[in-house]
């Protein structure tokens, strides 16, 4: 007797597959017809729809562009990839908070914040900070970081306020050309006001941000949480006392920082001096 083996579904990918199937059927396309517009075979597309295979980021990008979803499919891919990974709970929690955020305020005293990093800069950060990781591990982390860049900076994404220490502009992670690209992207985002950037002078005495990097995430339901970054991972704080303390800290940092206009000039100057 012939026994047919049914492939098991991957729970994290059910929503992504269902969304893809819905968009395909609404467009009146068969799997074969959709495959002609992508680099993925119809059989694999069917498996992705049935959630028996995970989609690759490149596939999600192709489908997002074809269906003109303006990043919606990519965001579903990001959620599915995160849910199916072995990411620690603190990372999952902060990513969920990012997805719900209407406003994110970031203090970065050492490096350009992860969601603003270009690929070469991110690769250098991971290589330097994770010496035991394989090149494949590093590339996986870089790809995930580039995904967060696209998700958090989408047109309908949260508003961003970023305060950087001036020394961040002078620390050439990845070499001169990579840093020039990083500063150009940062300057363009600041100039377009996609991200409001202010710079704190590196020689400021009694620095209010000396305790380390953090982010304030304000969500659409009125909740505010604090994400504290560290080399060993991150930590979420949502107690009223910690939230108030970090809100005050961020206000102090903005008070001692240069204006957005002067900060943009500082970024452009650092770029030109490389």
SEZAVO-436836 format. One record per residue: x, y, z of N, C-alpha, C in turn. Coordinates in steps of 0.001 Angstrom, whole numbers, plus 500000, padded with zeros to 6 digits. Atoms other than C-alpha are relative to their C-alpha. Layout:
<atoms>
XYZXYZXYZ ...
</atoms>
This chain:
<atoms>
500848498807500000500000500000500000500887501248500000 499234498757500089501318503461499076499554500966501085 500302499050498934501523505849501995500547501368499609 499581498638500329501639509567501226500412500731501265 499489499265498846503773511587503621499633501475499855 500392498584500009502378515009504451501066500822500711 498983499149499385504930517733505100499381500805501139 500484499268498831504570519361508486500047501505499741 500019498542500100503602523020508641500991500603500993 499150499216499109505969525567510144499111501100500587 500988499064499427503714527498512582500335501470499796 499620498588500111505711530724512358499726500572498614 500135499531501377505169530869508580498582499896499461 501387500166500457501412530202508424499406501321499528 500574498700500371500410533887508361500603500531498709 499338499523501221503002534740505718499460499253498784 500503500803501109501864531851503514498574500336499637 501406499676500252498188532709503914499870501365499322 500044498672500612498840536354503039500434499933498540 499540500151501384500766535353499938498917499364499137 501059500666500764497990532986498821498848500960499721 501096499049500167495363535701499367500324501021498908 499620499002501001497285538248497285500056499371498602 499920500672501306497917535721494504498609499745499424 501345500314500502494276534627494246499225501269499659 500661498736500318493036538221494379500487500565498671 499447499536501279495340538950491440499609499080498849 500441500927501032493801535991489571501127499198499383 498822500699500515497141534181489230500077498573500538 499655501333499526498031530513489395501433500035500523 498620500068499518501244529406491054500986500057498835 499126499976501173502775528811487616500132501410499431 499960498632500532501830532311486484500818500914500907 499213499179499066503284533894489636501481499668499875 498598500409500098506484531880489237500700500665498822 499386499362501164507051533467485820500471501424500304 499626498624499641507365536851487544501047500039501114 499000500067498937509874535658490170501090499019499606 498925500972500227513031533568490395499725498709500775 500358501157499184511176530946492494499061499098499211 500849500945500714509632527789491039498626499902500653 501375500060499501505887527241491396499856499014501155 500076500981498922506415524160493560500438500578501333 499530499381498764508393526140496098499021501068500476 501001499005499608505840528970496043498817499328500693 501090500740499364503168526396496853500353499567501410 499562500408498664505198525113499793500036501191500959 499995498795499166505640528673501069498569500358500393 501407499699499697501879529247500815499439499027501042 500493501006499044501221525989502722500779500010501298 499168499852498794503862527014505291500756498719500332 499138501156499772505839523809504815501458500336499672 498661499486500229508857525857503724500035501470500401 499816498587499666510204529148505018500458500758498757 499585499171501132510606531940502496501337500655500303 498767499239499855513988533522501910499676501488499895 500231498551500060514327537277502307499924500474498553 500023499569501397515113537665498588498646499692499353 501311500367500533511878535841497763498933500970500487 500970499055499448509874538058500100500130501368499343 499772498706500661511462541128498502499414500001498592 500569500114501349510546539943494992498480500075500032 501458500047499913506969539229496025499436501343500442 500439498689499535506660542536497856499991500999498841 499925499090501139507765544410494731498948499651498953 500957500402501025505555542361492401498579500399500391 501369499696499558502387542798494475499840501447500469 500016498585499604503317546407495342499367500185501384 500565499940498651502631545887499042500668501048500874 499349498903499273504922548773500079500581499526501335 499332500494498799506795546636502608499162499102500883 500860500798499122503800544787504073500444498533500041 499542501392500019505032541357502936501358499850500675 498700500043499335508548542161504107499843500045501515 500222499941498555507211543046507553499467498661500520 500475501325499606505335539735507684501143498991499993 498828500882500046508538537976506634500869500202501242 499173499685498831510445539756509405499404499372501261 500661500576498824507886538663512017500116498479500007 499910501456500087507912535062510754501421499526500269 498604500397499801511711534899510641500398500127501467 499689499802498590511947536277514156499357498917500856 500721501002499211509316533880515519500600498612499838 499451501328500253511093530900513947501470499890500376 498580500004499661514576531870515123500194499614501456 499681500296498596516358531078518343500376501272500744 499714498730499351516457534752519283499547499974501452 500413499956498601516357535399523024498722500804500188 501300499385499766513107536572524562500089501520500046 499893498546499933514402540099525242500006500606498601 499960499487501370515082540506521494498627499932499362 501351500125500531511648539235520573499103501094500582 500840499010499339510081541581523105500250501401499449 499710498660500499511897544681521869499566500141498543 500449499947501391511114543783518244498491500165499926 501457499828499960507424543423519084499644501434500379 500252498612499595507567546820520821500289500956498848 499685499170501159509235548326517730498856499981498992 501077500129500977506443546995515532498777500820500398 501162499263499510503843548721517741500307501462500267 499586498654499590505836551907518271499506501075499053 500304498808500791504656555298517106501138501007500093 498908499062499773507769557040518405501143499257500699 498819500635499400511324555840519202501060501073500215 498937499048499655513922557958521002501241499206500399 498797500815499854517496556635520898501185500845500427 498723499401499605520675557593522750501095499005499642 498928500871500482523823556165521098501359500654500254 498729499365499671527160557062522745501215499373499333 498825500712500496529419554532520964499924499728498502 500167500397501398528023553388517597498746500614499406 501247499656500680525475554416514994498962498948500395 501018500990499608522200552768516153499796498940498935 500084501130500913521638549345514618499055500207498842 500988499881501071518534550255512632500376501054498968 499528499004500961520447553097510906501295499580499304 498711500423500541523546551082510022499893499506498564 499889500578501331524534550383506418500654498629500129 499567501389499867525564546815505621501478499852500378 498577500101499684529345547364505713500297500369501439 499823499571498611529142549189509040499510498895500943 500553501061499160526905546482510549500908498774499989 499108501162500116529224543740509256501247500194500866 498823499706499185532206545427510914499681499917501492 500414500046498593530301545810514202499874498550500467 500202501404499611529326542121514255501317499229500018 498717500702500034532781540896513265500850500356501217 499194499564498864534421542967515988499419499538501332 500635500298498722531879542210518701499652498549500233 500380501412499869531218538519517992501080499131499367 498844500682500605534643536912517374499821498498499815 500200501442500116533318533351517772498984499631498922 500995500274501038530635533688515085500677499653498678 499505500331501335531179532134511664499617501104499023 500412499015501016531040534290508515498524499875499634 501417500204500308527633532734507807499119500598501086 500747499400498891526396533758511268499969501513499870 499905498541500132527617537307510678499089500499498893 500843499569501120525876537554507300498519499882500338 501398500135499578522640536282508843499597501182500870 500283498867499127522839539007511490499921501307499205 500023498800500842523629541669508870498685500069499230 501256500018500761520623540589506777498822500380500886 501082499659499077518356540802509826500017501486500335 499890498569499693519675544274510643499541500857498838 500450499241501170519087545497507094498474499944499886 501462500100499997515530544213507394499381500972500971 500542499063499016514984546302510513500131501437499499 499847498675500610516331549354508642498773500311499142 501137499776500903513597548905506021498676500079500753 501263500033499256510861548113508533499807501269500815 500148498865499088511554550924511000499994501347499275 499951498725500726512157553587508337498981500057498860 501052499943501018509090552827506206499189501290500178 500719498720499993506847555766505351498989500100501140 500986499966498919504207554777507905500583499495501319 499334500487498796506780553790510518500009501032501118 499972499093498850507445555388513909500852501239499742 499153498808500030508853558871514376501274499699500792 498713500300499363512541558816515335500710501276500446 499082499000499479514614561086517551501266499257500412 498738500671499691518289560078517738501006501024500495 498922499167499473520967561675519916501272499158500000 498726500706500118524566560639519143501096500774500708 498796499337499531527846561349520845500850500357498783 499168499552501124530186563282518545501051498958499628 498960501003500272532768560474518871499522498925499036 500546500988500934530429558175516907500346500373498566 499718499528501356531084560324513837501450499782499611 498558500104500255534847559829514188500505498562500061 499592501409499866534917556063514790499698499292498685 500190500486501369535463554666511275499848498481499968 500283501430500057533881551225511614499957499538498542 500009500531501353534577549179508491500933500708499034 499081499281500869537168551619507139499417501299499472 500358498650500440537064555006505470498795500016499062 501086499965500980534779554221502524498669499588500608 501234500420499323532244552357504657499480501110500887 500438498935499094532185555199507169499475501203499224 500519498906500837531738557786504420498570499698499558 501351500408500409528722555822503170499041500103501180 500847499955498815527372555540506713499623501440500357 500268498602499658527704559266507372499111500667498951 500846499436501053526127560105504016498545499586500200 501364500473499736523094557941504799499420500714501207 500457499323498788522840559454508275499650501461499710 500255498601500334523086562996506889498742500149499146 501184499923500867520471562336504205498713499769500789 501173500252499169518037560911506759499687501209500874 500194498821499151518586563905509023499488501180499189 500399498870500845518231566399506172498557499863499548 501375500228500438514975564799505012499023499969501168 500785500045498755513761564767508642499272498664500179 500502501335499713512995561042508394500423499597501412 499475500214498649515130560904511544500509501338500504 499519498748499403515687563897513826501259499684500800 498704500346499424519376563778514748500598501201500708 499240498989499269521249565761517404501292499373500500 498671500458499595524916565489518353500398500649501320 499477499508498728526324565814521878501519500128499880 498541499849500084529900567237521990500712498926500825 499312501114499335532385564503522914500718500426501275 499246499539498834534204566685525468499110500645501064 500932499411499042531093567626527455500280499475501412 499810500473498629531772567505531219498671499569500627 501202500464499290529322565735533563498938499519499017 500848500467501098527816563843530652498766499259500524 501203500681499504524148562846531306499787498603499401 500190501305500630524454559831528976501106499008500287 498843500848499713527486558233530611499628498586500434 500409501322499521525450555288531910499782498989498879 500086500947501101525171553772528419498829500247499061 501043499800501020522920553483525340498643499483500457 501353500471499723519161553139525584499043500558498956 501063499515500868515957553584523641498696500078500779 501358499857499472512510554813524646499033499690498867 500969500395501020509715553123522706498598500335500492 501357499588499673506306554797522824499054499291499040 500879500797500844503546552513521534498660500684499791 501262499370500394500183553322519974498924499921501084 500982500094498913498320552226523103500411500812501223 499598499110498922500131554812525239501060499456500933 498976500609499153502691552456526759501385500510499604 498610499648500254506353553484527089500892498987500704 499041500928499407509157550992527630501400500488499689 498596499656500184512915551384527953500752498741499594 499134501102500407515339549152526114501435500418500254 498599499733499690518846549128527588500885499031499254 499130500833500821521568547828525261501272499655500760 498725500405499411524695545912526295500634498948499119 499301500972500833527319543565524832499417498600500160 500549501323499762525598540559526368498552499858499595 501401500046500385522181541403525018499311501280500396 500750498820499627519469543793526013499038499697501121 500951500169498914516970544369528747498877501017499857 501184499147500071513450545780528773499607500436501406 500504499461498740512296548058531598498661500672499727 501282499321500177508678549094531939499437500546501306 500475499441498733508445550183535574499899501514499871 500171498544500119507159553767535924501244500785500422 498821499277499511510273554808537871501117499996498959 498938500090501005512701553555535202499633500779498744 500436499247501175510640555025532381500180501496500243 499860498562499693510526558444534098501465500412500009 498578499666499924514272558347534767500603500136498606 499426499951501338515126557617531144499379501100499135 500607498859500693512636560166529811500738501285500392 499251498825499539514412562781531953501410500019499429 498648500096500562517819561532530789500013500431498539 500026499644501417516820561841527157499767501501499833 500217498558500041515528565354527783501272500772500307 498724499350499673518845566300529395500981499896498836 499101500177501136520754564862526430499642500945498854 500407499066501046518699566897523976500350501438500374 499718498628499545519256570004526103501461500380499801 498569499685500133523071569716525928500516499730498593 499582500306501376523164568566522282499915501237499119 500123498954500999523678570793519284498612499934499345 501285499971500701520589571840517340500040499030498810 500003500870501189519465569598514448500783500585498827 499269499375501110520881572122511957501505499920500218 498569500076499693524276572323513685500489498555499993 499633501414499986524272568536514115500186499472498577 499856500404501395523706568013510387501310500522499425 498734499434500462526631570326509684501181499196500526 498926500801499408528785568253512056500149498660499283 499950501284500724527861565039510232500628500209498623 499427499701501313528634566598506840501508500294500112 498587499663499807531947567938508177500838498738500258 499297501252499739532967564520509532500132499173498732 499961500711501283532097562977506152501090500571499094 499050499369500906534200565499504227501440499870500483 498638500091499451537185565105506568500577498594499944 499478501371500111537484561348506019500877499837498761 
</atoms>
